[in-house]
Amino acid sequence: MRIVGGIYKGRIFKPGKNFKARPTTDVAKEALFNILENRYEFFEKNVLDIFSGSGSIGFEFISRGCNEAVLVEKDFGNFRFINDVVKNLGINNIRVFKTDAFSFLNKYQGNFNFIFADPPYDHPYFEKVPDAVLERDILKPEGLFILEHPKEFDFSEHRFFKEIRKYGKVNFSFFEK
């Protein structure tokens, strides 16, 4: 995993052979953040990264100036890796929760400017993720929800869908309320 921009640009972390997540590719991540940096200011914004995996997206937002990041990861090994990176970088504005993303969304009191989700592509409730996020008041007005997904999923008919960006096998659907 490599942080591709911001104050931690170029930092590389190796999750190990037994890592169970599929990190967003550097090419897709760089393309996504090029779009975001041209449209949004990150300063004084907060981000939620659910199904965090390696934490790569949350680290990228913090590296580029977001005020706070909340990362949610269910797998203990991935959770431990994220916490090791937080400690290694000396970051004090990331909170990491070891819990199921859907449970977190149902219980968390607060809201975010950016929400990113990258569920396992074989997650049994993958198609329910946009509603789980957007049917709650967890996304601030004028906030952005980004869902990473394979081409087999099409969210273009969702009432909050705005656009899709495709980078090889990686698709990002953008939603706004």
C-alpha positions in Angstrom: 0.0 0.0 0.0 1.3 3.4 -1.0 0.0 6.9 -0.1 0.0 8.7 -3.4 -0.4 12.3 -2.4 -0.3 14.9 0.4 2.0 15.2 3.4 2.5 11.4 3.6 3.1 11.0 -0.1 5.3 8.1 -1.0 5.0 6.3 2.3 4.7 2.5 1.7 3.3 -0.1 4.1 3.2 -3.8 3.5 0.3 -5.6 5.0 1.8 -9.0 4.7 1.0 -12.3 3.0 -2.1 -13.1 5.1 -3.9 -9.8 4.5 -7.5 -10.4 3.5 -8.4 -7.2 1.8 -8.3 -6.0 -1.8 -6.7 -2.5 -1.6 -7.7 0.1 -4.2 -5.0 0.2 -6.8 -2.7 3.1 -6.8 -3.7 4.1 -10.4 -7.4 4.2 -9.4 -6.7 5.9 -6.1 -4.6 8.6 -7.8 -7.3 9.2 -10.5 -10.0 9.4 -7.8 -8.1 11.9 -5.8 -7.3 14.0 -8.8 -11.1 14.3 -9.4 -11.8 15.1 -5.7 -9.0 17.7 -5.4 -10.3 19.6 -8.4 -13.8 19.7 -6.9 -13.5 19.9 -3.2 -11.5 21.4 -0.4 -10.4 18.9 2.2 -9.4 21.3 4.9 -11.7 21.1 7.9 -13.7 18.3 6.3 -14.2 14.8 7.8 -14.3 11.4 6.2 -15.8 8.0 6.9 -14.1 5.0 5.3 -16.3 1.9 5.8 -15.1 -1.6 4.9 -11.7 0.1 5.3 -9.5 -3.0 4.5 -6.0 -1.5 4.5 -7.2 2.0 5.5 -5.6 3.3 2.3 -8.4 5.7 1.4 -8.7 7.1 4.9 -5.0 7.7 5.0 -5.1 9.4 1.6 -7.8 11.8 2.8 -5.8 12.6 6.0 -2.6 13.0 4.0 -4.4 15.6 1.8 -5.7 17.7 4.6 -8.9 16.3 6.0 -9.5 17.3 9.6 -10.6 13.8 10.8 -11.1 10.3 9.5 -13.1 7.5 10.9 -12.2 4.0 9.6 -14.5 1.0 10.1 -13.1 -2.5 9.6 -14.5 -5.8 10.8 -11.5 -8.1 10.2 -9.1 -8.2 13.2 -6.0 -8.5 11.1 -6.9 -5.6 8.9 -8.0 -3.6 12.0 -4.6 -4.3 13.5 -2.7 -3.3 10.3 -4.6 0.0 10.2 -3.7 0.8 13.8 -0.1 -0.1 13.1 0.0 2.4 10.2 -1.7 5.1 12.4 0.9 4.6 15.1 3.8 4.4 12.6 2.8 7.7 11.0 2.0 9.4 14.3 -1.5 10.4 13.2 -3.8 11.6 16.0 -6.9 12.5 13.9 -7.9 9.0 12.8 -10.3 6.9 14.8 -10.6 3.2 14.0 -13.6 1.0 14.9 -13.5 -2.8 14.7 -17.1 -3.5 13.8 -19.5 -4.4 11.0 -20.1 -1.4 8.6 -23.9 -1.8 8.7 -23.9 -1.9 12.5 -21.7 1.2 12.6 -24.0 3.0 10.2 -27.0 2.2 12.4 -25.5 3.3 15.7 -23.1 6.2 14.9 -24.2 9.6 15.9 -22.6 12.2 13.7 -22.1 13.0 10.0 -19.4 13.3 7.4 -18.4 15.4 4.4 -17.1 12.4 2.6 -18.0 8.8 2.9 -16.1 6.1 1.0 -17.1 2.4 0.9 -15.2 -0.5 -0.6 -17.1 -3.6 0.4 -15.7 -7.1 -0.5 -17.0 -7.6 -4.0 -18.7 -10.9 -2.9 -20.4 -9.3 0.1 -24.0 -10.7 0.3 -25.5 -7.2 0.9 -23.3 -5.3 -1.5 -26.2 -3.7 -3.4 -27.7 -2.4 -0.1 -24.7 -0.3 0.8 -25.8 2.9 -0.9 -29.2 2.9 0.9 -27.5 2.0 4.2 -25.5 5.2 3.9 -27.9 7.5 2.1 -31.1 6.7 4.0 -29.5 8.0 7.2 -28.3 11.5 8.1 -24.7 10.4 8.3 -23.8 12.3 5.1 -23.7 16.1 5.5 -25.6 18.4 3.1 -23.5 18.8 0.0 -21.4 15.8 1.1 -20.2 13.1 -1.2 -20.6 9.3 -1.0 -18.2 7.2 -3.1 -18.7 3.5 -3.6 -16.0 1.3 -5.2 -17.5 -1.6 -7.0 -16.9 -4.1 -9.9 -18.5 -3.5 -13.3 -21.2 -6.1 -12.5 -23.0 -3.6 -10.3 -24.9 -0.6 -11.8 -26.1 2.1 -9.5 -27.1 4.6 -12.2 -30.8 4.3 -11.4 -30.3 5.1 -7.7 -32.1 8.4 -6.9 -28.9 10.0 -5.4 -26.5 8.7 -8.1 -24.5 11.5 -9.8 -21.8 9.8 -11.9 -19.5 6.8 -12.4 -15.8 6.7 -13.1 -14.1 3.6 -14.4 -10.4 2.7 -14.1 -9.7 -0.8 -15.4 -11.6 -3.2 -13.2 -12.3 -0.5 -10.6 -15.5 1.6 -10.7 -16.4 4.5 -8.5 -20.0 5.5 -8.3 -20.6 9.0 -6.8 -23.7 9.9 -4.9 -25.0 13.2 -3.5 -28.1 14.0 -1.5 
